[in-house]
Every structure is written in structure tokens, then in C-alpha cells.
């Protein structure tokens, strides 16, 4: 019997402790429930206060709307259309799905008490935005860009009307897009699928951004306000308004000496005349204003000297224009149809068979591409011969020109990053072995 009591004693003590714990937990749960009820009451009070404040703000907004409309109607009869349109389109303020009704006499009779001045701060800001929107509707906005566009359209209209002396002449042949009265960029949305650089901040540009339809420069949306002047000039009835940037290479090389476009010849000659010993040649970007001027000149077909001492052009601007021209070709100089094979060949171990395979692949490019590619690679070879001073060895030139000379058929950001090294290796290999791939006759 004593043994049984000794065995049951610990169990009894454990049960007692558990009962005490259960009792204490019940007490804590009751306290939490009480706190929860108090918290819900506080939330309810705060919600009611918030609804009251919202009602005051909406009432103030409605009052400001009426004052703004009355002001417009009193200023000019011609603005009644805008004010009436504004009064119709502005929806009545609502709270919890119900309309907040207030008569005009109530609004005029209610004085703005100092106690709700702080509450009215959001309404003041809203009223300021409303005033700006009203100005835009009525044509009294102070936006400089909008004013410039309106002046431009007005000038184009006047120019068209003055030139139409014969009443039977059709006005369709005088389109507004045929005139550029002021040298500003005409940016249009452009979807960039490959790696480009903004011509104003010189950082990478991807996806949906802007491109000037006149001079072809690339621009972030955020950089459009600091883009400066566009120097392209297009006359009514001009036959070539597209320029040369982004045009099929076969069309550009047709009829040119040695089937090499004039822009490449001029840029290469300028570099060889005064840029072979410039540190970082082809790696550094030039001034955006000069780049835009050069692009506009080439697009306009102007025979402009790049070595004019009176109108000095930075050599880095010339190299930037050359790189951009190559980058914007619809198909790269090393054609996209051999991209997959030539990158696969470059990944193989060095051997005579690999060299023969790469040489055979290069020869599959059109003759215009081969002629220009030979001219360009020989030039880059001469650049790397001066690497002691310009620090641009063949590997550095490969990194710069790899993305410009090779493009895959399907261009994606991921593939461009993955293949960046192999592109650089291919161009470096061509520069180092220029006599094998492009022997001079």
C-alpha cells in the first residue's frame, strides 16, 4: 500500500500543476478577450473620425470647384465651354456609395474655420492641380513645350496657306510632317530589342524608349528634356528622308567605291589621321551634341569634313558615330545567318580545322559585307599596333566591336549577355589573324 502511494504521489502532483496551468491560461484568455473588445472600440472611434474628416475634405473640394468655375465664367465668355465641360465631367463626391449633397447657400454661408485649415491642406493641393488642368483645357497653360508645338503647327499651317496660290491646288501634298521650322528632336516611341546607348546620358537603353525620326538619335524618356537641338533639315518633297542609319547595308554600299559606305570611310580616315595614338580610342564616348550633329549631317547626305580645324570635332564623337552606325544596321556585317555556326566554331579548341571552318563561314557573307569588313578589320589591326600609346589591344577592341559586328537572328538581353565574351573573342581573333581572313590583293 505504501508503495502504491509512493508511485501515485508524483502523478498527483503533476495533475495538480496541470490544473493550475489550465486555470492561469483561462485567466489570460479572458484578459486578451477584454483587450480585444477595447481595441475594436478604439478602431471604431478612429474610423468614425476618419469618415468625418473625409466629409470635410470633400465638402471643401466641392466648394473650390464651384469657385474655380465661377472665376472662369467671369474672366472670359469663351471659356464657358471649358467650365461647363468641367462641371459635367467632375463626378459628385461620394462616401460609402452615397452622394454628399450640399446646397450653394450652405457652401457660401459656411465660413472656413481655423480648426480645419490643416484638414484642408490636401484640398489646396488638389485645387492647384485643378487650376493647371483648367489652364490646359482653355489654352492658357504656361507649358513651354506645348506652346512651342502650337507655334510650330501654326507656322506650318501659315506656310502651307501662303504657298497655295491656286485655288485648285490640293492641300494634301503639303503635309505638316514635311516641314521642320525649328531644330528640335521629334521623338517617337521605339522598342529596343538589342543593346543600345542613350546619346545624352551614355548609359544602356532597353525596351520601350524614344528615337528621333529626324536624326535617328536614341534617348531615354527621362533624358528627352535635356536632348538639345536636332540638326537634321528635311525639305518638302525630298526623296531620301530616312537617312542612312538603320538602312539595309546592301542599299548603302551600292554604287560606293569598293562597296564601302561613305560614312565608314570618312570615320576611319579621321581616326587614322589623328586618333591612332589617342588613349582609349573607340572605348570612350564623345560629346552628345557633336554626335547628334554628325548623325544629322550623314543622314542629310552632306559632304562634311571631319578634319576641319575651324569646326573642330572630337575624335571620340567620330568613333561613337561609327559604332552607332554599325550597331543600327538591320543585319550585322558578320551576318546573322552564320552567327550560330561561327560562335560554335569559336568555342572549339584551336586547330587548323577550326580556322578553315571560320574562314569558310566568313566567306558566306555578301560581297558588300566582306569588302567593308575587310576594310574595318585592317583598320582595327592598325589601331592595335599603336596599343602602347592608345592602350587598345586586340582584346579591348573585340570587347567594343563584338556587339556591333555580330548579331543573332533572335536578339534577347539574356543571349546578348551570355554571348558577349564569344563575340569579343571572334572580333579579336579576326584582328590578330587579319592577313589570313582578309588577305590584301
C-alpha positions in Angstrom: 0.0 0.0 0.0 2.8 2.4 0.8 4.5 1.5 -2.4 1.3 2.5 -4.4 1.1 5.8 -2.5 4.7 6.4 -3.4 4.1 5.7 -7.1 0.9 7.8 -7.3 2.4 10.8 -5.4 4.3 12.2 -8.4 1.4 11.7 -10.7 -0.9 13.5 -8.3 1.5 16.4 -8.1 1.7 16.6 -11.9 -2.0 16.7 -12.3 -2.3 19.4 -9.8 0.3 21.5 -11.6 -1.5 21.0 -14.9 -4.8 22.1 -13.3 -3.1 25.3 -12.1 -1.7 25.9 -15.5 -5.1 25.5 -17.1 -6.6 28.0 -14.7 -3.9 30.5 -15.4 -4.4 30.1 -19.1 -8.1 30.7 -18.8 -7.4 33.9 -16.9 -5.0 35.1 -19.6 -7.5 34.3 -22.4 -10.2 36.3 -20.6 -7.9 39.3 -20.3 -7.0 39.0 -24.0 -10.7 39.0 -25.0 -11.3 42.1 -22.9 -8.3 43.9 -24.5 -9.6 42.8 -28.0 -13.0 44.4 -27.2 -11.4 47.6 -26.1 -9.2 47.6 -29.2 -12.2 47.2 -31.5 -13.9 50.0 -29.8 -10.9 52.3 -30.4 -10.8 51.2 -34.1 -14.5 52.1 -34.4 -14.0 55.5 -32.9 -11.0 56.2 -35.2 -12.9 55.1 -38.3 -15.8 57.4 -37.4 -13.3 60.3 -37.0 -11.7 59.4 -40.4 -15.1 59.5 -42.1 -15.9 62.9 -40.6 -12.6 64.3 -41.8 -13.1 62.9 -45.3 -16.5 64.5 -45.5 -15.0 67.9 -44.5 -12.3 67.5 -47.2 -14.8 66.6 -49.9 -17.0 69.5 -49.0 -14.0 71.8 -49.3 -13.1 70.3 -52.7 -16.6 70.9 -54.0 -16.5 74.5 -52.8 -13.2 75.1 -54.6 -14.6 73.6 -57.8 -17.5 76.0 -57.8 -15.2 78.9 -57.1 -12.9 77.9 -60.0 -15.8 77.5 -62.4 -17.3 80.9 -61.4 -13.9 82.6 -61.8 -13.5 81.1 -65.3 -17.0 82.3 -66.3 -16.4 85.8 -65.0 -13.0 86.1 -66.8 -14.0 85.3 -70.4 -17.1 84.2 -72.2 -15.1 81.9 -74.5 -14.1 79.8 -71.5 -17.7 79.0 -70.6 -17.4 75.9 -72.7 -14.4 74.6 -70.7 -16.1 75.4 -67.4 -19.3 73.8 -68.3 -17.5 70.7 -69.6 -15.5 70.7 -66.3 -18.7 70.9 -64.3 -20.2 68.0 -66.2 -17.3 65.7 -66.2 -16.4 66.1 -62.5 -18.2 63.4 -60.6 -20.1 64.2 -57.4 -18.1 63.2 -54.3 -19.3 60.1 -52.6 -18.7 58.4 -49.2 -19.7 54.8 -48.7 -21.6 54.8 -52.0 -23.9 57.7 -51.1 -23.7 61.2 -52.6 -22.7 64.1 -50.4 -25.3 66.8 -51.0 -24.8 70.4 -50.2 -26.7 73.4 -51.5 -25.0 76.5 -52.8 -26.3 78.6 -50.0 -24.8 76.2 -47.5 -21.4 76.4 -49.2 -21.4 80.2 -49.3 -22.7 80.6 -45.8 -20.2 78.3 -44.2 -17.1 80.1 -43.1 -13.7 78.3 -43.2 -12.9 77.8 -39.6 -9.2 77.8 -38.5 -9.8 74.4 -36.9 -10.0 72.7 -40.2 -7.2 74.5 -42.0 -4.9 71.6 -41.6 -7.5 69.3 -42.9 -7.9 71.4 -46.0 -4.2 71.1 -47.0 -4.9 68.1 -49.3 -7.8 70.1 -50.8 -5.5 73.0 -51.5 -3.0 70.8 -53.4 -5.9 69.3 -55.3 -7.2 72.7 -56.2 -3.8 73.7 -57.5 -3.7 70.7 -59.8 -7.2 71.5 -60.9 -6.2 75.1 -61.9 -3.4 73.7 -64.0 -5.7 71.3 -65.7 -8.2 74.1 -66.4 -5.4 76.1 -67.9 -4.6 73.2 -70.3 -8.2 72.9 -71.3 -8.7 76.6 -72.0 -5.3 77.0 -73.7 -3.8 79.3 -71.0 -1.2 76.8 -69.8 2.4 78.1 -69.3 3.9 74.8 -70.5 6.8 75.9 -72.8 6.9 72.7 -74.8 3.2 72.7 -75.5 3.5 76.4 -76.6 6.3 75.5 -78.9 4.4 72.7 -80.5 1.4 75.0 -81.0 3.6 77.7 -82.6 5.2 75.1 -84.8 1.8 73.8 -86.0 0.6 77.4 -86.6 3.8 78.2 -88.6 3.3 75.1 -90.7 -0.3 76.0 -91.4 0.7 79.5 -92.4 3.5 78.3 -94.7 1.0 75.9 -96.4 -1.6 78.6 -96.9 0.8 81.1 -98.3 2.2 78.6 -100.8 -1.3 77.7 -102.1 -1.9 80.5 -104.7 -4.0 78.4 -106.9 -7.5 77.5 -105.6 -7.5 74.2 -107.4 -4.2 73.0 -105.8 -4.8 70.1 -103.4 -3.7 70.7 -99.8 -2.8 67.0 -99.3 0.6 67.5 -100.9 1.6 70.0 -98.2 1.7 67.8 -95.1 2.7 69.2 -91.7 5.3 66.5 -91.4 7.1 67.8 -94.4 8.2 70.9 -92.5 10.7 71.4 -89.7 10.7 75.0 -88.7 12.8 74.7 -85.5 15.7 72.4 -84.8 14.2 70.3 -82.1 14.1 66.5 -81.9 11.0 64.6 -83.0 11.0 61.7 -80.6 8.8 58.7 -81.4 8.3 55.5 -79.2 10.8 52.9 -80.2 11.2 49.3 -78.9 14.9 48.5 -78.4 15.4 44.7 -78.6 19.2 44.9 -78.7 21.8 46.7 -76.5 22.0 50.5 -77.4 23.3 53.6 -75.6 21.4 56.7 -74.9 23.0 59.6 -76.9 22.6 62.0 -74.0 23.4 60.1 -70.7 25.5 57.4 -72.5 24.0 54.6 -70.4 22.4 51.5 -71.7 18.9 51.7 -73.2 16.5 48.8 -73.3 12.8 48.2 -74.0 10.4 50.9 -74.9 12.1 54.3 -75.1 12.4 57.1 -77.6 14.1 57.6 -81.0 14.3 60.8 -83.1 12.7 60.2 -86.5 14.8 63.1 -88.0 18.4 62.4 -86.9 18.0 58.8 -85.5 19.4 59.5 -82.1 18.4 57.3 -79.2 17.0 58.7 -75.9 15.7 57.6 -72.6 12.3 59.1 -71.8 13.8 60.7 -68.7 16.6 62.3 -70.9 14.2 63.9 -73.5 14.1 67.2 -71.7 17.8 67.7 -72.0 18.2 66.5 -75.5 19.1 69.8 -77.0 18.7 70.7 -80.7 18.2 68.4 -83.7 20.3 69.4 -86.7 18.6 67.4 -89.4 16.8 69.5 -92.0 14.2 68.0 -94.3 12.8 69.9 -97.2 9.3 69.3 -98.7 9.5 66.7 -101.5 12.9 65.4 -100.6 13.4 61.8 -101.8 15.5 60.5 -99.0 14.1 61.3 -95.7 15.1 58.1 -93.9 18.8 58.9 -93.7 21.4 56.1 -93.6 21.1 54.9 -90.0 19.1 51.7 -89.7 19.1 51.1 -93.5 19.8 47.8 -95.2 23.6 47.6 -95.8 23.3 46.4 -99.4 21.4 49.6 -100.3 24.1 51.8 -98.6 27.1 50.0 -100.3 25.5 50.0 -103.7 27.4 52.4 -106.0 30.0 53.3 -103.5 33.7 52.9 -104.2 34.9 49.4 -103.3 31.3 48.8 -101.9 32.2 50.6 -98.7 29.7 53.2 -97.4 31.0 56.8 -97.3 30.3 57.2 -93.5 32.7 54.3 -92.7 35.4 55.6 -95.0 35.2 59.2 -93.6 35.3 58.0 -89.9 38.1 55.6 -90.5 40.2 58.2 -92.3 39.7 60.7 -89.5 40.8 58.2 -86.9 43.9 57.2 -88.8 44.7 60.8 -89.4 44.5 62.0 -85.8 43.3 59.2 -83.5 45.6 56.2 -83.7 47.6 57.4 -80.6 44.6 58.7 -78.6 44.3 56.8 -75.3 41.1 54.8 -75.2 40.2 55.3 -78.9 36.8 53.6 -79.7 36.3 53.0 -76.0 35.4 56.5 -74.9 32.1 58.2 -75.9 32.1 61.7 -77.5 30.1 64.8 -76.7 26.4 64.2 -77.3 25.9 67.5 -79.2 28.6 66.7 -81.7 27.4 63.1 -82.1 23.9 64.4 -83.0 25.3 66.9 -85.4 27.3 64.3 -87.2 24.4 61.8 -87.4 22.2 64.6 -88.8 24.8 65.5 -91.4 25.3 61.9 -92.6 21.5 61.4 -92.7 21.1 64.5 -94.7 23.7 63.4 -97.2 26.0 66.3 -96.5 29.6 66.0 -97.6 31.1 67.3 -94.3 34.8 67.3 -93.5 35.6 65.6 -90.2 39.0 67.3 -90.0 38.0 70.9 -90.3 40.2 73.0 -88.0 37.6 75.8 -87.9 34.8 73.5 -86.8 36.7 71.0 -84.6 35.0 67.7 -83.9 36.2 65.4 -81.1 37.7 62.2 -82.4 35.6 60.3 -79.8 32.4 61.8 -81.3 33.5 60.3 -84.7 34.2 56.9 -83.3 30.8 57.0 -81.4 29.0 57.7 -84.7 30.8 54.8 -86.5 29.9 52.4 -83.7 26.3 53.6 -83.7 26.0 53.2 -87.4 27.2 49.6 -87.2 25.0 48.9 -84.3 21.9 50.1 -86.0 22.3 48.0 -89.2 19.3 45.7 -89.6 21.7 42.9 -90.1 25.3 43.0 -88.8 28.3 43.0 -91.0 29.1 39.4 -89.9 25.6 38.2 -91.0 23.2 36.7 -88.5 22.7 33.6 -90.7 26.2 32.4 -89.8 26.1 33.6 -86.2 25.2 30.3 -84.6 27.9 28.4 -86.6 30.7 30.9 -86.2 30.1 31.1 -82.4 30.1 27.3 -82.2 33.3 27.2 -84.2 35.0 29.8 -81.9 34.2 27.7 -78.8 36.2 24.7 -80.2 39.8 24.1 -79.3 42.3 25.9 -81.6 43.2 23.8 -84.6 43.8 24.2 -88.3 40.3 22.7 -88.9 38.7 25.4 -86.8 40.5 28.1 -88.8 39.3 26.7 -92.1 35.8 26.4 -90.8 35.7 30.0 -89.6 37.3 31.2 -92.9 34.6 29.3 -94.8 31.8 30.8 -92.7 33.1 34.4 -93.1 33.1 34.0 -96.9 29.4 33.2 -96.8 28.7 36.9 -96.1 27.6 39.0 -99.1 30.4 40.7 -101.0 29.4 44.1 -99.8 29.8 42.9 -96.2 33.1 41.2 -96.9 34.6 44.3 -98.5 33.6 46.6 -95.7 34.5 44.0 -93.0 38.0 43.7 -94.5 38.4 47.4 -94.6 37.3 47.8 -91.0 39.3 44.9 -89.6 42.5 46.1 -91.3 41.9 49.5 -89.7 41.4 47.9 -86.2 44.6 46.0 -86.7 46.5 49.3 -87.3 44.8 50.7 -84.2 46.1 47.8 -82.0 49.6 48.2 -83.5 49.6 51.5 -81.6 48.4 50.0 -78.3 51.5 51.1 -76.4 50.1 54.7 -76.6 46.3 54.2 -77.1 46.1 51.2 -74.7 43.6 49.5 -77.1 44.9 46.0 -77.7 43.0 43.5 -79.9 41.1 42.1 -76.9 39.8 45.6 -75.9 38.8 46.3 -79.5 37.0 43.0 -79.5 35.0 43.9 -76.5 34.0 47.2 -78.1 33.1 46.0 -81.6 31.8 42.5 -80.7 28.2 43.6 -80.1 28.4 45.9 -83.2 29.7 43.4 -85.7 27.8 40.3 -84.6 24.0 39.8 -84.0 22.0 36.7 -83.6 18.8 36.2 -85.6 16.8 36.3 -82.3 18.1 39.0 -80.1 17.3 38.9 -76.4 19.0 40.6 -73.4 19.9 37.3 -71.9 21.5 35.9 -75.1 23.5 39.2 -75.6 24.9 38.9 -72.1 25.8 35.2 -72.4 27.4 35.6 -75.8 29.2 38.9 -75.1 32.6 37.1 -74.5 32.4 34.9 -77.5 31.6 37.9 -79.7 34.6 39.7 -78.4 36.8 36.7 -78.9 35.7 36.4 -82.6 36.5 40.0 -83.4 39.8 39.8 -81.5 40.6 36.6 -83.5 39.9 38.4 -86.8 42.0 41.4 -85.8 45.0 39.2 -84.8 44.7 37.0 -87.9 43.7 39.7 -90.4 46.1 38.5 -93.1 44.6 35.0 -93.0 40.9 36.0 -93.1 41.2 39.2 -95.2 44.4 39.0 -97.4 45.2 42.1 -99.4 45.5 41.7 -103.1 
